[in-house]
Amino acid sequence: MTIGVDLGGTNARVGLVDNGTIVRQRSMVLQDKDSLSATLAQLIDLIRPFVESSVNSIGIGVPSVVDIDRGIVYNVANIPSWEEVALRDILEKEFDLPVFVNNDVNCFILGEHQFGLAQGYRSAVGMAIGTGLGSGIVIDNQLYTGSNCGAGEIGLLPYLDKNIESYAAGDFFESVHHTTALEASQAALLGEPNALNLWDEFGKHFGNAVKVVLYTYDPEVIILGGSIAKAYPFFRTTMFASMADFAYPVTLRRLKIFQSQNENIALLGAAALVRQLV
């Protein structure tokens, strides 16, 4: 048994995982995020009921850059007090179990590769589309993080007048069109032309983001996750149209792109970190 933890900027989820099956889980909204001690205490209290004799490790995914070797997280998204936290040491001291820490998007693609839609593929990229755009990478069946756990941050590459995630993530709706992805999705479900056109425009930009992934990593499969991926049917057509000028047509013919179907996949990936790191 392994404990998987999916820490977000708003809430945290913990699950007891047995060979890819979540036996039980619990979630909690984070309180007092300006206090490191308060948020750590809340996280520890959330994990504690899952620690039992059959548990052999804890894996945790965090929305931040991670020093994987030392288990230190830096500048965690939307948790201001978590500027530099020796999370592995803190949790190992508390629970006397091995703790493995990684970026949350890396946990997402690891979960898909081990238990989800990327099973059976040697190379895969997970693109998490939310407020920003992050990517997790599997190469030759191994999670690839880069030397500083920063591999896959394609959203920060320059694009037009800003960067890719300004046009291929949530900021596109808010900054460019003064709405939200949720509102645009709800309007598109009602068939409103303006909303459908907005998603068409988003798809063109997102197609360019996918081309960056293809030129950089050339994966067999791409898995789309995050809140905006739920609207994939609205931007799929223009996404592929935008990719039509990709230099290697055989790559496009072989490529598989799937929308993630498991809301717990990042939690499962966190629990699977022990498989990658021991």
Steps between C-alpha positions, in 0.01 A plus 500: 500500500616851419363840597456740212462873560386751238570847638340787312498871557145483639458154647684177574391142438639187661434144396599155619608320184537126446656413162325779313171479687396771745373318806381817672566870472436832662533863394521832681495868405822669608457769763728788602733459202712792618619288792751224429451335837121501465495347152760238594299405808187470288678281245642275773158466662356406161760226444512356852182284488638317196825392666467136598726196524442393139619836359858503370540853362346839429505671160399863460448720196541875548439790255855631513859447405638214708849398603420132454820373659440690822121523491495880525220699334535861388244776445192279504226644278225681694647416841700815582663363815659205318805678357750228596378200694701184579183298459658156482695544824198643680270213401760227551566628851128513572401159365824298490434393140690563175358808327530581129423851371450615142321757289124450469495487119776239508275300732214545255686345205656233722151400613379485140803295398473254787124469531323709237479589133877500436547137606691304238672805349875546546482878463222730617442865587229627730382855434318648799284792387379717784591851606834427337637228274743239630627173359624173645717267295560126483789383280584130456251414775673729752383831640726778368524806723818677390781592736286749696155344454429771244470292184174546314422859594410582141235748613775746588657504153461831311197515273350799317524796741514290820553128547323178402287462811364853453317367194477123562368493859255678727663840464387509136137523609557747782762738360417485130121458508407614853307188587587163653549158346208371706266772372619442143443127537151544641409738217643261241286219641199722423626547144574871532696603186733743676605234749552240228715748308701568814576130539593482131751778560633326811545179302724673247730621776494168679591322178817709492575389856459137395745555214758619753453173688536298180816677385652473847402152624332318208277287728279216390209636700392828658254502789306820566412574861397791718171683518510638144560156349135425579414732210717303254208428262461874447860566393608165355421582135689829481783353707564237235453756222768715662733199508458428126819683406714284731816408312469122542160371385579143607527624858148640488363180348646290782432741787226421750338778705261408781301694756568373852203314647611445861478790744722309743781425256748750652439347843570155355813637336621642830452159660701346213805723555657226709510280188708761318734614773614189687 
